[in-house]
Amino acid sequence: MVDSKIGKTFQRSVGRAKEKILQNLGKVDRTADEILDEHINGFNKQQYAATRLQKELNNYIRCIRACATSSRALLEAVNEVYEPEWGGKELLSVNSQSVELLWNDFAHRLAEQVLIPLNTYQGQFPEMRKKIEKRGRKLVDFDGERHALQAMQSNPRRAETKLARQRESLEAAKRTYDVLNSELHDELPALFNSRIVFLVSAMSTLFASEHIFHSESSKVFTELEGIVDKLSKESAKGNLNFQVPSNAVLNNITSDSPKDGVLYRVRATYRYQKEDVDELSFEAGEIVRVVEYDDPEEQEEGWLMGIKDNGEKGMFPANFTRPL
């Protein structure tokens, strides 16, 4: 039984291949349906456009998620650099979280409201493609049976019983072909016309999502810009410049006596690598004793003279340390 089915399938494949060769060589005619051919051309263009849109939307959403990750890392670095004593620290943190939420909501909205409907729309094409291909095979079968009947009719030695069976085979092939052909005449135009409804819905959601994201992001970054502007004004007034606490000397004369010339001690909050021979390098967390300059006229604003526990001495930027 299985071998018989395989044999029939093989014979049909051989018969179709032979029929196509004869048609391509112009030896036999081919049943034409120009209207359906136009529908199939429209279907091919529609499927290509949907496939490309699906591919590019997937890439776009991946890029949005990558931007969200980069944006979060950047704003985390900004929050780390922004010192707690500066005004707007908490507001900066809150707005940074808002930016992250906007990115995530943007990607989620596109994936749920645009990509999923697009995948559903795209899912119609493979089944329709199979039906078109099946119709093409049945058309070749119909033409083959038709040509076989014509060959028998032109044979003066034809047997009427064989001729009758061939007519039956032709009628069966025609019925199968006509059913598929008729269905495609209805289904292909309906599918083609559905592209407008889908694209209107998908593009409206896409552009609305873009508008919401950029509009809300603009508001957040306007607030962030305002925080930085306020910081700039405070800095211009000198309110944020490093100042030695008035009680620093009193609070730090514990282990160092005034005879050593130590004014107070500081702890390094950042690593500093000296850029000149008269400067002092240190690692974050190191303790440095602040002393007076040998020549007060050499003192520069924002710089201190210090000595490390190993006796190394030099200038260093005050804003890299905090008084103990």
C-alpha positions, 0 to 999 in steps of 0.5 A: 500500500505504501509502495503504491502511494509512493509510486503514484506520487513519483509518477505524478511528479514525473508527469508534471515535470514533463508537462512543464518542460513541454510548456517551456519549450512551447510544444504545448499550450498552458491554461492562462488566468491573467486576473489570478496572475495579477492577484499572485503578483500583488500577494508576492509584493505584499508578503515581501513588504510584510517580511521586511517590516517585521525584520526591521521592527524586530531590529528596532526593538532590539536597538531600543532595548540596547539604548535603554541599557546604555542610558541606565549605565550612563545615568548611573555614572552621572548619579555617582559623580553628582555629589550628595552636597549639591542641590537636586541630588534626589531629584536627579535620581528620581528623573534617572529612574523615570528615563529608564521606565520610559525606555522600557515602556517604549520597547514593551509598547512596540513589542505588544501593540505593533510586533505581535499584531504584525506577526499575526498578519505575517502568519497568513502568508505561508498557508496562502503560499502553500495554496498557491503552489498547490493550485499551480501543481493542479493546473499542470495536472489539468493541462497534462490531462487535457493534452493527453486527451487531445493526443488520444483524440488525434490517434485514429487507433484510439480505444473508446474505453481509454478515451472515456477514462481519459475524459473522466480523468480530465474532468476530475483534474478540472474540478480540483483545479477549478475549486482552488482557482475559485477560492484564490480568486476570492481570498487573494484580493481580500488578503491584499485589501486587508493590508491597508487596515493593518498598516493604518492600525500598526503605524498609528500605534508606532507613531503614537508610541514614538510621540509619547516616548519623546514627549515624556523624555523631553519633559524629564530631560528638561528637569535634568537640565534645570538641575544642572543649571541651578548647580552651575549658578551655585558654583558661580556664586562660590557656594560650592568651593572647597572650604576648610571647616573652622573647627578642623584644626581643633578636631584633628589635633589628636595624634599630630602636635602643633609642633609638626606643623599639621593643620588637620587631616583629610581622607582621599575620596578619589584616587589622584595621580600626580602630574608634576614633581611637586605634587602628591599621589594617593589612593582613595581612602588614604589619610593625608596630613595637611601642612602649611606651604613653605612659601605662602605665596606659592599656594594656589586656590583649591590646592593643599600641601600634604604629607603621607605617612611614608613622609612623601610631601606635595601639593594635591587638589582639595576636592579629591579629599574630605576633612576628618 
